[in-house]
Amino acid sequence: MKQKMQRRGKPIEGCETLVPLLHFNEQGLMPTVIQDAKTKQVLTLCYLNQDALKKSLETGTVYLFRRSQNRLMQKGETSGHIQLIKEVLMDCEGQSLVLLVTQHVAACHAGYFTCYFRRLGRNGKVVTVGRRVFDPATIYRTT
């Protein structure tokens, strides 16, 4: 029997305290590193506007601003591979965030747990160091 994916986390309190301390860029965006709460592995880098940050904190799941589509979206809304927020960190100048999350399945649309699945080797070649955890063709079908 297939388990139903949890779509919401626990709300994170403090939005009204956090937002005034932040400095969004000229486009109204905040670079945000998403990191696995348990392993501390960096999963991806995304951008949040104030609406995405507020929605993320209200729901306890990561929402981001998709620059290519000019819209707010839940991370994992197509795949079901959502991210539950465990902790919110901000840098010393309020110009970027780190969200520590529990990742369901994978963060990368290419099928890897992290978007950082390649490394520049000592020989100058790029090598894949991660392993695929799902087949993107089965999740992101184009009709």
N, C-alpha and C positions, 0 to 999 in steps of 0.2 A: 504494500500500500504506500502510495506517494505521500510524503509529509507536506502539509501546507506551509508555505514560506511565510515567516513573520514579516509583516509589512511596516510595522511601527516599533520603535524602541520606547524607552522611557524619556519623557520630556526632560530637557536640561534647563535648569533654572538659571537666571542671571542675564538674559538677553538685554534687559534694560540697563544693566550695569556695564556689560561688555561693549555694546555698539558705540556708545559715546567715546570710548577709549581707542577706537579703531580709525585708521586713515585709509579709506578706499582710494584707489588710483583715479586718474582722470576719467576713465570709463565707468567708474563706480564699482570696480571689481577689487577683490582681495585674493591674492595667490594663497592657496591652501594646500598643504601637504597632508595626504591621507596616509596614516601609518597603522599597521596592525598593533593592537593594544598588547597582545601577548608576546609576540616575537620582536616587536619594534621594527619590522621590515617595512620599508617605504613601499606603499602600494601604488600611489599615483599622485599627480599634481593637478589640481583643478582650480577653478575660479568661482568665488561666491560673490554675489551682490548682496545688498542688505536683505532683500526678500528671501534669497536662498539661505542666508544665515539664520534668519528668524524662523523660517519653515523647518530648517534642520534642528534647531534647538527646541521648537514646539513639538516635533514628532520623534526626536531622538534618532532619526535616520538622516543620512547625508542627502541634501539637495544641493544642486549646483546650477550655475548659469552656463548654459551651452552657448558659447560665443558663435559657433558656426550656424546655429539655428535661432539665435537671439531669443532664447526662452529658458525659463526655469524648468528643471527636471529632477526627478529623484534618481540618484545613482542606482542603477540596477532596475529601472522601471521596465525595460524590455526583457532583460534576462532573468530577473528575479534575484540577482546576486547583490542584495542590498548590503549596506554598511550601517551597523548599529553604533552610535556614538557612545564612547565610554568616558572620554575626557577631551576638553578643549584647552589648547595652549595658544598664547599669543606671543609674538616676539617683543623685544624691549621697546620698540617704537610704534607698535600697533599697526604694522604694515603687512603682516602675514600671520597666518594661523597654521596650527597643526591639529588635526583631529585624530585622536586615537580611537580606533574602531574595532569591532568584531566583524570580520568580513565573511559573508556567506558565499561559498564556492570560490569565486575569483573576482578580482578587481579589473582585470584587463579584458577588453573586448576581443583580443586575439587568442583568448583561451588560457592565459597564464594567470597564476594567483596574483602576481604583481605586474605592473606595466614595465618594470625594470628587470626584464628577464634576459637581457643581453649585456655583455661586458666586453670592454676593449682589452684584449689579451696583450701579454708582454711582447708578442711577435707583431703587434700592430693590427691584428685581425679582430673583427668583432665575432664573438662566439655566443651561442645561446647557452645560458647556464640554468635556466628554469625549465620546468616540464609543463606541458599542457595538461590542464585539469578538466577541460571540456572542449568540445568541438564547436567552434563558432558557427559553422554552417547549419548546425541543428538548432541553434538559438536565434540567430539573426537571418532567418530565411527571407529571401527576396522573391517576390512573386511576379 
